[in-house]
């Protein structure tokens, strides 16, 4: 009996000390929070002018295993930002070229190297390939075929035919999409993907390992698959229009994201109701299920203000979750101030158990009367962060720490 009492006393003592140690740790470790850091200050002091920066992209454009941040247009220059010795180092890689959008990816059929593909959608139509070769940047203009007569709406790279060959894909403002292939010397038009659909995303949207395109035609969302020697189009859905608005306007460019344990989703919004919708493929019913991501009667924000071709939102693994769960992050302007005085960053989190989304404000991008924003997520400094650029030239990093 005495031994049992002694054991109980020892156990109680251990539990007491462990509790004290836990309390000390709680007291010492501050709670984590979202931290905003400015990478680039705005160009103009108030009042801000109509300054139009280019799209940003994150990737290994030098093929050296290092992720960097790129901007298609900062005062007409293409600029690379590297994280070196605890500081952001900007480098102009293509001066005075005045571009609009960009993507980093593999598009040549004869190698597996990343390159920057960037274009101009204002004034003269231009499409460029920027490669890092032998320690320097090489800029090549890609001559557009005569069939492509309208400005470019977006660029995609990758294996669109599921044949192991990378190609370059273009969506244009006249609702057509094209496939270009590098033949070892030049870029040639291999096919017209669609005569009436602007493609906006490429990937295994059905979670079956097969790449498909996702694009829009007016207020309709389509899926395009290469099968039996041709492009097959499938209607996914039309604008749900929860408020019964007049059918004027169109869907914005769709984006395909893998949401972690939830699987892939297409995120899209309509130009009129400014409400996000998520489309998810149900393999059991062989159908697409659409979810309205926020109530139409809630506080309204202007989402996706990006000239129609920038990517105004992206996904990142939830830094507070132990599960492989991803959230959507997007720039948001309060609708009661039409031109905005603050661009916030909203976080949309999906709950698969009841098929609902929650929305939280986590930080802001800039405080200025500007509207356009491009947002991307990536790991440049050894951790996942949110990167965004606003119309005034402000570039910020948002991290959870």
N, C-alpha and C positions, 0 to 999 in steps of 0.2 A: 504493500500500500504506500509506504513511504517513497519507494522508487517511482511509483506511478504519479504521485503528487509532484515529485521533483521534475519528472518529464513534462508534466503540464505547466509547471512554473517556467521551465526553460522555453517551451513552445510559446507561451504567452509573452515572454521577454523578447524572443526573436520577432514575433509579430509586431510588438510595440516599437522595437527599433526599426523594423522595416517600414512601418507606417511613418515614423519620424523622418527617415531617409527620403521616403516618397514625398512628404510634405516639403522637405528642403529642396528637392529637385523641382517641384512645382513652383516654389517661390523663386528659384534661381533662373529657370528657363522662361523667358518671356513668351507670350503667345505669338504665333505667327500671324502675318497679315500681308496684304497686297502692298507692294512697294513700287512707286513710280519713279523712274529715272529718265532724264532728258538726254538723248544722244545728240540731237541737233536742235538748236534754238531756232525759232521762226525767223524768216528772212526780213520781214518788214515790221517796223514799230506800228502801233495803232495810229490811225485807222488802217486795217489790213486791206490790201488790194487783192484783185483776183489773180492770185498766183496758183498755178496748176502743176503740182509735182507729179511725177510718174509713179507707176505701180512699184511696190517693193517685192522682193523675193528673197528667200533664204535657201541656201544650198551649197554644195561642194562644186562650185564652178571651175575651180583650178584643178580638180581631180587629185587633190593631195590629202584627202580625208578630213579637211577642216571646213566647217560650216561658217559661212559669212553672210552678211546682209548686203543686198544690192538694191539700188534705186534707179529706175529708168530715166528719171528726169529731175535733176536738181540744178536749176538755172541753166537748163539745156544740156547738162552733162550726165552721163551714166557714171554712178559713183558706187564704189565698194567700201563697206565698213568692216574692218577686222578688229577682233578683240585681242590686243597684244599688251602683255605686261600690265594688265589691270586698266587699260585705257582703250577707247574706241579710236581707231586710226582710219580716217577717210582717204581714199585714193580715187582720182578720176581715171576711169579706164577707157572712156570714149567721150572726148570733149566736143561741145557745141554741136550736138547731133539732134536734140529736141525730140525725144521719143515719148511714147505714151505707156504701153503695157509691156510686160516681160514675163518670161517663165524660164526656169532652169531645168533642163532635162536632157534625155537621150533621144535624138531624132534621126541621126545618120544610120543607114542600114549596115554600114561596113565596120562599125566599131561600137564600143559600149561606153563612150565618154560623155560626160556632162558638158553642155554648152549653154550659153545664154541666147535665147531667142527673144528679140524685142522688136517692136513695131511702132509706127506713127499712124494714128488714126485721124489726124487733123492736117489740113493742107495736102501736100503731096503724099501719096501712099508709099510707105517704105517698110521693108522687112529686112532685119539684119540677123546674122549669126555672129556671136562674139566668142572666140575661143582663146584659152590660155595655152600658148605654145612656146616652149623653149624659153621660159622666163619673161614673156611679154604677151600683151593682149593683141589679138588679130581680129580686125573687124571686116566682115564680108557682107556685102549686100546680096540678098537673095532676090533675084529677078522674078517678079510675079508673072505668071502666065496671063495672056491676054483675056482669058475667060474670067479672071478675078478683077472685076471692074469697080467694086465698091470697097470702102474702108474696112479694115479688119476689126472684128468685134472681140476676138479672143484667139489664143494659141494653145494647142495641146500637143504633147509629145508622147510617144510610146507605141506599144504594140496593139494597134487598133483592130487588126485582123486575127489576132491570136495565132500568128504563124511564126513568132519569134523574131520578127523584123520590126525595128523601130521606124516610125515615120513622123512627119510633121503635119498637123491638122489645123486648118483655119476655119473659123466661123466669121461671116461677114454681115454687114448691116442690111443687105438685101435678102436676108433669110436663106442664104445658101452656105454650104460647108464643103470644104475641099481637102483632098489628101495629096500631099507632096512626098516624093521619095528621092533620096540622094543616090545617084547612080555611080558615084565614085568621082565624078567631075562636076556635075551640075544637079540642080533640083528640078525635077520634072513633075508635071501634074499626072498623078496615077489614076485618080478617079474623082468624081463628084459624089461626095457622101450623101448629100441631100440637096434637092432643089428648092426646099421650102422650110428647112429647119436650121436654126443657128445652134451648133453644138457648143456645150459649155463645160462638159465633164466627161472623163474617160476612166473606166475602172470596172471591177466586178461588183456591180450594184446589187446583184442577186445573191452575192456571197457564195458563188459556185465556181469561182476561179476563172470565169470567162469575162474578158473585157468587153464592155459595151459603151456606146456613147449616150449621153443624156443631153437633150437640147429642147429648145422652145420654138413654137410657131404661134404667134399671137398669145392667146390665153390657154394654150394647150402644152402639156409636157410629154415629150416623146423619148422612147428608147430605140437606139439603132444598133443592130447586130450584123456583123459580116458573116454570111452563111450561104453556102451553095453558090459561091462565085459572085455574090452581090450583096447590097446593103438592104436589110429588112427593117422596116419601121413598125414600131408598136406604140400605140397611144397608151400612156400611163394614166393620165387624168387631165381634167380641165380645172380652171380656177374655181375653187369652192364658193367664192363670193358670199361670205356669211352675212353681209350687211345688205345684200340685194342692190348693189350699186349698178349703174348703167354699164354694160359690157364694153367699156372703152379702155384702151391701154393694153398692157401685155405683161406676161410673166417676165421677171428679171432673169439674168443668167443663172442656171442651176449649178449647184456644187455638190459633189459626191464626197462624203466623209465616212471613214470607218470610226464608229463611235465606241470602240472597245468591245466589252462583253455584249453590247446591244447589237453589234454588227453594222453593216453599211446603211447609210441613210442619204437620201437626196434632200438637201435643204434649199428652199426656193421661196420667193415672195412675189407678190403682184405689185405693179406700180401704183395702183389706186388705194388698196386697203392697207398697205404697209405692214401686213401681218405675215409672219413667217409660217411656212408649212413644212412638215417633214413627211417624206414618203419612204415607206419601208416595205420591202417585198416579203410576202408571206409564202414560203415554199409549200406549206400544207394546202393552202387554197389556190395557189398559183395566181395570186392577185396582189396589187399594190394597195397598201393601207395608208391613208393620209390623216395627219393629225394637225389641228390648228394649234400653234405653239403658245399663243397668248390669247386671253379673252379679248374680243373686239371692243368691249366696253371699258377696258382698263386704260390707265394713263398711256397715251399714244406717243410714239417716238418715230422720227424719220430714220428708217434703217436702210442700209445699202446705198447710201449716197456716194456713188463711185463712178459716175459717167457711164454706167451700164456695163463696163468691161473690166474694171478693177475688181479684185476680190475683197469685199468689205468685211468678211468674217472668216474665221478658221476654227479648228478644233485643237484641243490640247488635253492631255491626261489630267484628270482632276488631282491637283497636288494634295488635297486633303483626304483622298480615298485610298485605301489599301487595295481595292479592286482595280482591274484594268478598265477604268471607266473614263470616258472622255466627255468634255463639255464644249459647247459652242460659245465663242467670244465674238462680239460684234460692236462696232461703233454706233452710238445712238445719240440723236439730237432731239430734245423735247419739242413736240409738235406745236406747243403753244407759243414758241418763238420761231417763226418760219425759217429764219436764216441762222438761228442758233447762236447762243453765246457760250455754250459749253458742249464739247463732244465727250460723252461718257463712254465707258466700256461696260457692256452688259454681258452677264454670264447666263447662258441657258443650260439647265441641267435636266436630263431626261430620267424619268422613273418608269421602267418597263412594267412594274407590277400593276400600275393603273393607267399606263399610257398617257402620262401627263408631263408637262414641262413646267419648271419654275424659273423665274427670272430675278436676277440680283444685279445691282450696280456695284462694281468692284473698284473702279478707278475712273480717271478721265484722261483724255488725250491732250486737249488744249482748251484754253479759254479765249475765244476769239470769234468774230462773226464770220465763220467759215463753215462749209458744209461737207466737202468731199473728204473721204477718208479711205485708206487701204490698210488692212490688218492681216498679219500673218503670225503664225506661231512656229517656234523652232528652238533648237538647242545649240546655242553659239558659245555660251560661257560655262558649259558643263551642267546646265539645268534648263528645263523647259521654261520658256518665257513668251510673253505676248509682245509683238512689235507692231507699231502703227505709225502711219504718216498722215498728216492733215494737210489741208489746202494751203495753209500758211507756211508750209515747209517744216513744221515741228515733227521730229521723230522721237518716239518714246519707247522705253522698255518697261513692261509691267511683270513683276515676278512675285511669287508667294514665298515669303521667307520669315 
